[in-house]
Amino acid sequence: MKKKIKISIIVLLLLLTVGCTKYIKEDKKVIQYEKTGQSLTSNILCQPSDDELYKEYLKYDDKLITKLEDLPTCKEFKPSDIKYKGLWESLFVKPLAYIILKFGYLVKNMGISVMIIGLLIRLVMLPIQIKTVKQSENMKKAQPELSKIEKKYANKTDNESLMAKSQETMMIYKKYELNPVSGCLLSFIQLPLFFAFLEAINRVPAIFEGSFLSMNLGMTPTAGIAHHNYIYIILVVLIIVTTYLSFKISMQSNQSDEMAQQMRMMFIFMIIMISIASLSLPTAIALYWIVTNGFAVVQNIIIKKLMEKRK
């Protein structure tokens, strides 16, 4: 089983490294659009419709993987367009970009499109989320018995003791219907979806040309604050708060004291890293992050309350 998991992870990582976003660079520095602070992508999927952004890309036409004149407009874009190579791109990125665009033109706002499609993806994964929460609750119940086994075989390294410990642990897992692999299943599925979303957003200029609540979807909080639009401070705060709550809820079923300490350290590290990263996230990606994390928090609370009522 472990071998299959390792192989699956390697395959996933290979997929993620094929067809990824590539940025325009000069002297090894990524070129940023001064107006919004967004990094310019060299393998965009469609033409910018904004004249200023089009002219900015035209300056670097020789650095684009597909020339601007050979790209479709974003309204005309189809997943079969642009023959970039890569299974990852063909199966995930371009179809998702197409859906975001079509829905965005339907509701006449790309920001709303990004948020709604992010929520729909969360809803599709709801059965897996319910199973994950159930596993987490069962782990809480099993933890006292698992701790006893750990103490019982502490400092015993002979093969006979290790075999006995393994058998007793498996019996506890069977008793509480625990599956060590299923706990990672949601993260394993979410990872490619999250990267596909980032790829789709990064490579479609039409998304960055739109706005939501006076925020340009391509603008980063750093650039927004520099332009004296202080609503971007609220955006950063929401990213940090929803991330904090999402992580906190997922940590409620801590295992041993040692693992709990490790989880807390990782929790603090992740919050610091995301806080720093949030300053350079384009608004479109920030909206997706806030809405999906916020939804996950509410979803987990509801699932746990329903499970408690059934007890």
C-alpha positions as CSV (number, residue, x, y, z in Angstrom):
1,M,0.0,0.0,0.0
2,K,2.8,2.4,1.0
3,K,4.6,1.7,-2.3
4,K,1.4,2.5,-4.3
5,I,1.0,5.8,-2.4
6,K,4.6,6.8,-3.1
7,I,4.1,6.0,-6.8
8,S,0.9,8.0,-6.9
9,I,2.6,11.0,-5.3
10,I,5.5,10.8,-7.8
11,V,3.0,10.7,-10.7
12,L,1.1,13.7,-9.3
13,L,4.3,15.7,-8.9
14,L,5.3,15.0,-12.5
15,L,1.9,16.2,-13.7
16,L,2.3,19.4,-11.7
17,T,5.6,20.2,-13.3
18,V,4.3,19.9,-16.8
19,G,2.5,22.8,-18.4
20,C,2.9,25.1,-15.4
21,T,2.8,28.9,-15.5
22,K,5.8,30.5,-17.0
23,Y,6.6,34.2,-16.5
24,I,8.2,36.8,-18.7
25,K,11.7,37.5,-17.5
26,E,14.4,40.1,-18.3
27,D,17.8,39.7,-16.7
28,K,16.4,36.8,-14.7
29,K,13.8,39.1,-13.1
30,V,10.1,38.5,-13.5
31,I,8.3,41.4,-15.3
32,Q,5.4,42.9,-13.4
33,Y,2.6,45.1,-14.8
34,E,3.2,48.3,-13.0
35,K,-0.5,49.2,-12.8
36,T,-1.5,46.2,-10.8
37,G,1.7,44.5,-9.6
38,Q,0.7,41.2,-11.4
39,S,3.5,39.1,-12.9
40,L,3.2,38.8,-16.7
41,T,2.7,35.2,-17.9
42,S,4.5,34.1,-21.0
43,N,2.2,31.1,-21.8
44,I,-1.2,33.0,-21.5
45,L,-4.2,31.2,-23.0
46,C,-5.9,34.2,-24.7
47,Q,-5.4,37.8,-25.7
48,P,-5.8,40.6,-23.2
49,S,-8.8,42.8,-24.1
50,D,-7.6,45.8,-22.1
51,D,-5.6,48.1,-24.5
52,E,-3.0,49.0,-21.9
53,L,-2.4,45.4,-20.8
54,Y,-2.3,44.3,-24.5
55,K,0.4,46.9,-25.3
56,E,2.3,45.8,-22.2
57,Y,2.3,42.2,-23.5
58,L,3.2,43.4,-27.0
59,K,6.4,44.8,-25.7
60,Y,7.5,41.2,-24.8
61,D,5.8,39.5,-27.8
62,D,9.1,37.7,-28.6
63,K,9.2,36.2,-25.1
64,L,5.6,34.8,-25.3
65,I,5.4,31.1,-26.0
66,T,2.5,31.8,-28.5
67,K,2.5,35.2,-30.3
68,L,-0.3,37.5,-29.3
69,E,-1.8,37.6,-32.8
70,D,-2.0,33.8,-32.8
71,L,-4.0,33.7,-29.5
72,P,-7.8,33.7,-29.5
73,T,-9.7,36.3,-27.6
74,C,-10.7,35.3,-24.1
75,K,-14.4,35.3,-25.2
76,E,-13.6,32.9,-28.1
77,F,-11.2,30.7,-26.1
78,K,-11.9,26.9,-26.1
79,P,-9.9,24.1,-24.3
80,S,-8.9,22.8,-27.8
81,D,-7.2,26.1,-28.6
82,I,-3.4,26.6,-28.1
83,K,-1.6,23.4,-28.6
84,Y,0.7,23.7,-25.5
85,K,2.0,20.2,-24.6
86,G,1.2,18.6,-21.3
87,L,-1.4,16.2,-20.0
88,W,-1.8,18.3,-16.8
89,E,-2.7,21.3,-18.9
90,S,-5.0,19.6,-21.3
91,L,-7.0,17.7,-18.6
92,F,-7.1,20.3,-15.8
93,V,-5.9,23.9,-16.6
94,K,-7.6,24.7,-19.9
95,P,-11.0,23.1,-19.1
96,L,-11.1,25.0,-15.8
97,A,-10.0,28.3,-17.5
98,Y,-12.8,27.8,-20.0
99,I,-15.4,27.2,-17.3
100,I,-14.3,30.3,-15.3
101,L,-14.5,32.4,-18.4
102,K,-17.8,31.2,-19.6
103,F,-19.4,31.6,-16.2
104,G,-17.7,35.0,-15.8
105,Y,-19.2,36.3,-19.0
106,L,-22.6,34.9,-18.0
107,V,-22.7,36.7,-14.6
108,K,-20.7,39.6,-16.0
109,N,-18.0,39.4,-13.2
110,M,-14.9,37.3,-13.2
111,G,-14.5,37.7,-9.5
112,I,-17.9,36.2,-8.8
113,S,-17.1,33.4,-11.3
114,V,-13.9,32.5,-9.5
115,M,-15.6,32.3,-6.1
116,I,-18.7,30.4,-7.2
117,I,-16.7,27.8,-9.1
118,G,-14.4,27.4,-6.1
119,L,-17.4,26.7,-4.0
120,L,-18.8,24.2,-6.5
121,I,-15.5,22.3,-6.4
122,R,-15.8,22.2,-2.6
123,L,-19.4,20.8,-2.9
124,V,-18.3,18.1,-5.3
125,M,-15.7,17.0,-2.7
126,L,-18.3,17.1,0.1
127,P,-18.6,13.2,0.4
128,I,-14.8,13.0,0.9
129,Q,-14.8,15.8,3.4
130,I,-17.5,14.0,5.4
131,K,-15.5,10.9,5.4
132,T,-12.4,12.8,6.5
133,V,-14.2,14.5,9.4
134,K,-15.6,11.1,10.5
135,Q,-12.1,9.6,10.5
136,S,-10.9,12.5,12.5
137,E,-13.7,12.0,15.1
138,N,-13.0,8.3,15.3
139,M,-9.3,9.0,15.8
140,K,-10.2,11.0,18.9
141,K,-12.1,8.0,20.3
142,A,-9.2,5.7,19.5
143,Q,-6.5,7.9,20.8
144,P,-6.6,6.7,24.5
145,E,-6.2,3.1,23.5
146,L,-3.4,3.9,21.0
147,S,-1.6,5.9,23.7
148,K,-1.7,2.8,26.0
149,I,-0.1,0.7,23.2
150,E,2.6,3.3,22.8
151,K,3.4,3.2,26.5
152,K,3.2,-0.5,26.6
153,Y,5.8,-1.0,24.0
154,A,8.0,2.1,24.8
155,N,11.7,1.4,24.4
156,K,11.0,-2.2,23.0
157,T,12.8,-2.6,19.7
158,D,12.9,-6.4,19.3
159,N,11.0,-7.9,16.3
160,E,8.5,-9.8,18.5
161,S,7.5,-6.6,20.3
162,L,7.3,-4.6,17.1
163,M,5.1,-7.2,15.5
164,A,2.8,-7.4,18.6
165,K,2.6,-3.6,18.7
166,S,1.7,-3.5,15.0
167,Q,-1.0,-6.1,15.4
168,E,-2.6,-4.4,18.4
169,T,-2.6,-1.1,16.6
170,M,-4.3,-2.6,13.6
171,M,-7.0,-4.1,15.8
172,I,-7.7,-0.6,17.3
173,Y,-7.9,0.8,13.7
174,K,-10.3,-2.0,12.8
175,K,-12.4,-1.4,15.9
176,Y,-12.9,2.3,15.1
177,E,-13.0,1.9,11.3
178,L,-9.9,3.9,10.8
179,N,-8.0,4.0,7.6
180,P,-4.5,5.7,7.7
181,V,-4.6,6.4,4.0
182,S,-8.1,8.0,3.8
183,G,-7.0,10.9,6.1
184,C,-4.7,12.1,3.3
185,L,-7.2,11.5,0.5
186,L,-8.8,15.0,0.6
187,S,-5.5,16.7,0.6
188,F,-4.3,14.4,-2.2
189,I,-7.3,15.4,-4.3
190,Q,-7.3,19.1,-3.4
191,L,-3.7,19.6,-4.3
192,P,-4.0,19.2,-8.1
193,L,-7.4,21.1,-8.1
194,F,-5.8,24.0,-6.2
195,F,-2.8,24.2,-8.6
196,A,-5.2,23.9,-11.6
197,F,-7.1,26.9,-10.2
198,L,-4.0,29.0,-9.8
199,E,-2.8,28.0,-13.3
200,A,-6.2,28.9,-14.9
201,I,-6.3,32.2,-13.1
202,N,-2.7,33.1,-13.8
203,R,-3.0,32.4,-17.5
204,V,-6.2,34.2,-18.4
205,P,-5.8,38.0,-18.8
206,A,-9.6,38.5,-18.9
207,I,-9.7,37.5,-15.2
208,F,-7.1,40.0,-14.2
209,E,-8.8,42.8,-16.2
210,G,-12.0,42.6,-14.1
211,S,-12.8,44.0,-10.7
212,F,-14.7,43.1,-7.6
213,L,-15.8,45.6,-4.9
214,S,-13.5,48.3,-6.3
215,M,-10.5,45.8,-6.3
216,N,-8.8,45.0,-9.5
217,L,-8.6,41.2,-9.8
218,G,-5.0,41.3,-11.0
219,M,-3.8,43.7,-8.4
220,T,-1.8,42.5,-5.4
221,P,-2.4,43.9,-1.9
222,T,1.1,45.5,-2.0
223,A,0.3,47.4,-5.2
224,G,-3.3,48.2,-4.1
225,I,-2.1,49.8,-0.8
226,A,0.6,51.7,-2.7
227,H,-2.3,53.1,-4.9
228,H,-4.0,54.2,-1.6
229,N,-6.8,51.6,-1.9
230,Y,-6.9,50.4,1.7
231,I,-9.6,47.8,1.1
232,Y,-6.7,45.5,0.3
233,I,-5.7,45.5,3.9
234,I,-9.1,43.9,4.7
235,L,-8.3,41.3,1.9
236,V,-5.0,40.4,3.6
237,V,-6.7,40.1,7.0
238,L,-9.4,37.8,5.6
239,I,-6.8,35.6,4.0
240,I,-5.0,35.2,7.3
241,V,-8.2,34.7,9.4
242,T,-9.8,32.1,7.1
243,T,-6.5,30.2,6.9
244,Y,-6.1,30.3,10.6
245,L,-9.6,29.0,11.3
246,S,-9.3,26.3,8.6
247,F,-6.0,25.0,10.1
248,K,-7.3,25.3,13.6
249,I,-10.4,23.1,12.9
250,S,-8.3,20.5,11.1
251,M,-6.0,20.3,14.2
252,Q,-8.7,19.5,16.7
253,S,-8.1,15.8,16.5
254,N,-4.4,15.9,17.5
255,Q,-2.8,12.6,18.2
256,S,0.1,12.1,20.7
257,D,1.6,15.0,22.6
258,E,4.7,14.9,20.4
259,M,2.6,15.0,17.2
260,A,0.5,17.8,18.7
261,Q,3.6,19.9,19.3
262,Q,4.8,19.2,15.7
263,M,1.4,20.2,14.3
264,R,1.4,23.4,16.3
265,M,4.9,24.3,15.0
266,M,3.8,23.6,11.4
267,F,0.6,25.6,12.0
268,I,2.5,28.7,13.1
269,F,5.0,28.3,10.2
270,M,2.2,28.0,7.7
271,I,0.3,31.0,9.0
272,I,3.5,33.1,8.9
273,M,4.3,32.0,5.3
274,I,0.7,32.6,4.1
275,S,0.6,36.0,5.7
276,I,3.8,37.0,3.8
277,A,2.5,35.4,0.6
278,S,-0.8,37.1,0.8
279,L,0.8,40.5,0.1
280,S,1.7,39.3,-3.4
281,L,-1.4,37.3,-4.3
282,P,-3.5,38.7,-7.1
283,T,-7.0,39.6,-5.9
284,A,-8.6,36.9,-8.0
285,I,-6.6,34.2,-6.3
286,A,-7.1,35.8,-2.9
287,L,-10.9,35.7,-3.4
288,Y,-10.8,32.0,-4.3
289,W,-8.6,31.3,-1.2
290,I,-10.9,33.3,1.2
291,V,-14.2,31.9,0.0
292,T,-13.1,28.2,-0.2
293,N,-11.4,28.4,3.2
294,G,-14.3,30.1,4.8
295,F,-16.7,27.6,3.3
296,A,-14.5,24.7,4.5
297,V,-14.7,26.1,8.1
298,V,-18.5,26.4,8.1
299,Q,-18.8,23.0,6.4
300,N,-16.7,21.2,9.0
301,I,-18.6,22.8,11.8
302,I,-22.0,21.7,10.3
303,I,-20.7,18.2,9.6
304,K,-19.4,17.8,13.2
305,K,-22.6,19.0,14.7
306,L,-24.7,16.6,12.6
307,M,-22.4,13.8,13.7
308,E,-22.8,14.7,17.4
309,K,-26.6,14.7,17.0
310,R,-26.5,11.1,15.6
311,K,-24.6,9.8,18.7
